[in-house]
């Protein structure tokens, strides 16, 4: 296996490393995660000849600090949440739940509490997932101060009347919201953007998978000997992080001028269906390109923009209007493990990651070779003298040559790779085999 054929294994292992952190919109869990991403992308990759790259040439993660209280468009960066301890104990001193055992047990952004209550009052501060009595739900209260806990319905029902100690050691401080980016330059200022989020605690698919895939894609793009496009990779807390990113400096204006296509990566590590959440009008090259790739990967689902839920919302908002779609395997909110303790390391797999990696790298290859194709000769070219057509004409001769003839016919400057893939109902990779031959024979050019 080549180095990048083992990408799924590396991503699964990396997920296991970052899975335990207590992440939220802000805080140390975010910074610990970014530190691990920085380390991951700095490791030299192995070339096919057995050599490794120079570590100094690996991409660098640029981390931004947005202070609490900063206005970012219509939002305000919240205070930083510091969480040290959270548990519920009974009268015998037994910890019924403890965030040290599972960090989903504490309400995200919980205010502090130190209070003894009876069972009925305790229940007022405990969240459960009613339809899945065996799981711990993930619940947050980012923008309204309250305290709370999460546990399974089964565990809550098992509690006996008595007194319980609710304890959360947390505080809100003036700190920073962090986001990070890597920009890998190409020959053009035109950009392909990948973006994902970090703001959830221990959930493998909904949180860690996008981070792992994007980190591996950084390494893949850095390994490319030549790049037509510039590649931008953004890591941010979901929603407010994307808003903060767009509002900072000239990021929005620059992207509106230079972004060719963007892809939000969310829930990409399972081994189920492939999915696309379309842009607002489903009319961008990002929509067309991802669908062309997914169509030949097996089963895939298309969700229109009404079913949005991640940062594709911000990138498609009025006045922003960037060509961005969201890529998932199982779409967020559509699998029962979503936002629960069941979204753990057993739900993602090296095989699932490898599939997502291959989708994204096929997409990158297609963009790198995409353009509007045009024949350089008038009428149909004489292919036989160039070794591109059989010199024997008999029944069945045309069967293997029809795609080549179709590409020639539609290489009139009006069709790019994705147009031809849709028109001929064949994968982009097969069209590239034809266009590469025709360009090598000096019969075709691409703008």
Secondary structure, DSSP 4 states (H G I P E B T S, - for coil): --GGGGHHHHHHHHHHHHTT----SSSHHHHHHHHHHHHHHHSPPBPTTS-B--GGGS---EEEEEETT-EETTEEPPPEEEEEEEEEE-TTS-EEEETTT-GGGBPBTPPPEEEEEEHHHHHTTEE--TT-TTSPBP-B-SSS----EE--HHHHHHPPSSEEEEEEEEEEES-EEEEEEEEE--SSS-EEEEEEE---SS-IIIIIHHHHHHHHHHHHHHH-S--SSEEEEEEE-TTHHHHHHHHSTTHHHHHHHHEEEEEEE-S--SSS-EEEE--TTS-SHHHHHHHHHHTTSS-EEEE-GGG--STHHHHTSTTT---EEEEESSPTTSSTTTTBTTSSTTT--HHHHHHHHHHHHHHHHHHHH-S-EEESSSSS---GGGTSS-S---TTGGGGTHHHHHHHHH-BSS--HHHHHHHHT--HHHHHHHHHHHHHTTSEEE-
